[in-house]
Structures are given as structure tokens and as C-alpha cells.
Amino acid sequence: MPGDASGGRGEPPPPLAAPELTRVNGAPFVWPALDAALYAGAGPFREAVAAWREQGARPARSLPPANSPAALYLAADFAYLAAAAGAGDYLAAVTGYERALREAPDFGRRARALHARTGEPAARLRTRGGSGVC
């Protein structure tokens, strides 16, 4: 289109929302964009993480086994939140992120899961109680 600042390519895509960093009992956590299409099929896992965010604490619910890429990543997030709140352990979170990476390597959260596997949860495992356990 003449005079179009986008060079005739149409409207530019809307900017991505900035991730929201928070802390759960001192542990950093970036909330997933639960309204994104990639989480549409994550059912109870999406609802559980959303409830945690709204309530600021672990919701009173049990979760079924994760059976989709989105559910795998959100189950790992849920395990991380539980560990940070003292209601779980970081080994479960790291194991969850490793499973998600192994079973759904092309899912849109790969970089975040890699960081979670090697970053904060792994560091907390290594330093928990000074035991050096990894």
C-alpha cells in the first residue's frame, strides 16, 4: 500500500506481553501466560496454576497425570510452586521439567524449562540445608 509505514506488509503483530516475575517464599517464578493458545488443552493444570496465582497459595486440589505438552510444563510449574511454598520438593520440580523437555521438546516453553532444570530449582537442590545434594 502506498504511504503505508509497514511497507505493505499489513499491521505489525502486537507486542508480546512482558513476563511477570514474582517470588514465592523467596524463590523467583515467572508466571506462564495461561491465556495463550498453547495452554488451551491443559485443563486442570492450567486451572491449578491460575488458582495458585489468584490465591497466593497452593489450591486444595489433586491433579491427574499430565498427558499433553502443556500439561507437562504446567505440572512442573505446579511442582516448583509447591516446593517454593514448602509443600513439595525441588527434585520433583526438576524431574517434571526434565520430563517435559524429553517428551515435548518442541513445545514453546523449552528455554524456560531448560533454565528451570538448571537454574533456580537445581540451585536450591544443591544448597538446601548445605547438603550439596543435587
N, C-alpha and C positions, 0 to 999 in steps of 0.2 A: 504494500500500500504506500503510495507517495506520501511523504511527510510523517510516516509512522516511525516513532523513535525506536521501535523494536526491529526495524529493518524488514518489515513484512512478515515477521515470524509469529504475529499474534501477541497476546498478553504474556508477560513473563510469569513463570509459576510463582505462587505465593511463597514468601519466605517460610522456612521450617520453624516451628516453634522451638524456642530455646529449651533445652532440657532443664528440669527443675531439680537442683541439688538440695538435699535435705540431710539431716542427721537423725539416726535412730540410736539412742543411747550412746552418742559419740561416733558411731560408725557412719561414714558417708554413704549415701544412696541416691541414685538418680532415678526418679520415678519414670517408668515406661509411659509412653503416650498411648494409654489404653483405648482411646477413641480411634486410633489408627486402624486401617483396614486389616493389617496383618494380625491383629488380635481378635478379629471378629469371631473366630471359631474357638476361642479359648474358654468359653463358658464359665464354669465355676472358678477357674484360676484367675480370670480377668476380674470377676466379681470379688474374689477374696482379696486381691491386691488393692482394688478400688476401695473396698470396705476398710482395709488397714489404713489407707491414706486418709480417708474421711474420719475415722475414729481415732487415729493416732495410736492404735494398739492392735494386737492380734485379734481378729474376729473369731468368735466362738463357732468354728465350723471345721469339719474334716473334709479333705479333698480326695477325689478319686485318683487313680493312677493317671498320669499325664500321657496322652496318646496323640498329640499333634505338635508340630514345631512350636507354635505359640504357647501351648500349654507347658511344654518342656521348659521354655525360658521363664515363663511366669512362675512355674513351680520352683525353679531355682531362686528366683527373686523372693518368693514366699519363704523359702528355707533361710535365705540370707536375713530377711527381716526378722524371722523368728530367732535366729542366732543373735542378732544385734540386740534384741529385746530380752535375751536371757532365757527364752523358751525353746531353744534348739541349739544346734552346734554348727560351727562354721564348716566342719567336714562335710556335713550334709549339703550345705550350700555349694561348696567347691565341687563335690561329686555331682550335684544337679547341673551346674554349668558345664562340667565336662561331658555329661551325658547329652545335654542339649547340643553342644558343639559336635559331638560324634554322630548323633542321629539326625541332626538338621543343620549341617554345615553351611548351607546357602541361605538360611533364614536371615532376615535383616538385622539381627542383633549380634552378629558374630563378633565384631570388635568389642562390644560392651561385655560379652560373655568371656572373651579372652582376658580382658582386664580383670573381671571378677575372679576368674580362675587363678590368675597370677598376682592380682593386686591385693585389695583390702582383705577379703576373706582368707586368702593364703597367708598374708602377713599376720593376721590375728591368730591363725593356727600356729604359726611359728613362734609367736611371742606370748601366747596365752599361758599365764602362770609362770613364765620364764622357763618352761619345759623344753623349748626348742623343738617340740613335736611338729612335724609337718605332714 
